[in-house]
């Protein structure tokens, strides 16, 4: 018995050690600088070689990378366009938390461009456009990535949002700026309340993926709207990257395309737009401010034979004419993982364009953020998060709830009220009847046969939800047709939510108790003589004879609805 117990403890210890080893992570951090100038290199890529696992440096060249323990003996690749790549063996590195890597600048050539009768720059760009369907994924892919958005009003930070998103990319064979986004974890801090916030910021991996969207300067049908010029070439480890400058013929938009000559893929795109002081666009009027500038850098990384979205650095600003102030926004997206398996993002888990990132980021999770590959923040933004400690935020929320004004409580109750409007169709029937009508002017005799017919018209309802599922309300129906129908009823019922076709659907079961009025037009009759009712003469011309039923009743109702947009 003693031997059995000892053996059991021995195997348990082996199992626990294996589990512990499996769950361990290693942290790699440090700074990437230029070998020539010793200046930091912002947004340099730090990846486990030949995988999509990694991060990028921040503006000051610092990075932090958290890796599963299985990568302890892997090769770390450090790269940036314009520099030669550097490789570090993690198993032989002395101090993984204080790495300083120097990148050597790549050799540039073709500084002098020879003018030829053929527009070589445009031909090069058009060849790269043709190769998009070969160089980028043609099936649905999913990326995991980190997003940070910082909004400033004037020189003051209004709010900071950070999130880890599941990004679903459709095939690059079709032009699109849209796709699905699912929030994995988020955190946010707000310093200044804004009347209007940036919408769709979390969709940066889609609307700024200019290769996927075939922006006009890389759209073959629109390249005639730009001037192109070969600037120079950069020698990379795999091939040669040619830098092609472009300039819009219509506005102050310009940039640089980095084209890999090995397979004619767009490795990087830099875009710059400066607003024109003497012009106001329609969009400027809609936004309530004039666009001052819009800049972005988009980079792609090659994994195996395909190129994937890797980095977006975006910044823009508006001049708010009514407030005489500037609203600026900087955003950063970095792919941290390329997923092998594509799991469907169901509709009610995805972020819509009308969702505001600030209000949908979930609760702060310190353990998660300490073990995730975020792009290191600036000191300014990190101080904001430290100042707004989660425990302080929770206490602040409690105090705010206690101090709710009557006005806010009223608004809270109003939010429980839902209204609906729609069309209804209802079947009715009438048994055979004989209509006899006689007065001093005319006599009407009509036989009405057994008849089935439909009422159709407008239905409206107002419902108050005293719980997520149960409600009471009022219902009204009326039609505009010859056979008149109307009803007013009290209703109470149950609301059941479920998902179909990937979207939230609702089955609304209710019992209506009220007054119902049914009408059936027997016919219209011409009368030669004028009518006199209560001493008042009427030039009738025509008389309509109707049968009508009025009753109080209890009526069961089922309403099905499908949500099309949040």
Number of C-alpha atoms within 10 A of each C-alpha: 6 7 7 9 9 11 12 12 11 11 11 12 12 12 12 11 12 11 11 11 13 12 11 11 16 16 16 18 17 17 21 30 20 16 14 10 10 11 13 20 22 18 26 26 24 24 21 20 16 13 15 20 20 26 30 30 26 22 16 17 20 24 27 23 25 18 19 13 14 13 14 16 12 14 17 20 18 23 20 21 19 17 22 18 19 15 15 16 12 18 12 12 12 9 12 16 16 12 17 15 16 22 23 16 18 17 12 15 12 13 10 9 10 7 9 7 5 8 13 14 19 21 12 17 24 18 15 22 21 15 15 21 15 18 20 22 18 16 10 11 18 20 24 21 25 25 23 23 23 19 25 18 19 13 11 12 20 20 22 23 22 25 23 26 26 23 25 22 24 21 16 20 14 12 15 19 20 19 16 23 26 21 19 15 18 23 22 23 21 16 13 13 9 13 5 9 15 17 14 16 22 32 24 20 30 22 16 20 24 21 24 23 18 19 17 15 27 21 18 17 10 12 18 14 14 19 16 25 17 22 18 17 22 23 19 18 11 9 12 17 26 26 22 21 21 24 19 18 12 8 12 13 19 20 20 21 24 24 23 22 16 10 15 23 26 27 21 23 22 18 20 17 18 15 18 14 9 5 8 13 11 9 11 16 11 9 13 16 21 23 24 17 18 19 18 20 20 23 24 21 19 17 13 8 10 14 19 20 24 27 26 25 19 19 19 19 21 21 21 17 13 8 9 9 14 18 23 24 21 19 21 24 30 28 28 27 20 20 15 9 9 11 11 10 15 15 21 15 14 18 21 20 17 11 16 17 26 22 9 13 18 15 11 14 12 10 8 11 15 10 15 17 25 27 24 19 17 12 8 9 17 13 11 17 15 10 12 17 12 16 9 11 13 12 11 13 12 11 11 11 12 9 10 10 11 9 8 12 12 10 11 11 12 12 11 14 15 13 12 10 13 10 12 14 11 10 9 12 11 13 9 11 12 10 14 10 11 9 8 6 11 13 10 11 10 13 11 14 11 10 10 10 11 10 20 18 17 15 18 15 18 17 20 18 20 12 10 11 12 17 21 18 19 18 20 18 20 19 17 12 10 11 18 18 22 19 18 18 20 19 23 17 19 17 18 13 14 11 14 13 9 13 16 18 17 16 15 18 17 21 17 20 19 18 16 19 15 16 17 18 13 15 11 11 14 11 15 12 12 12 17 12 7 5 7 7 10 11 11 14 12 12 11 10 16 15 13 13 10 13 10 13 11 14 13 11 12 12 10 11 11 15 13 9 11 13
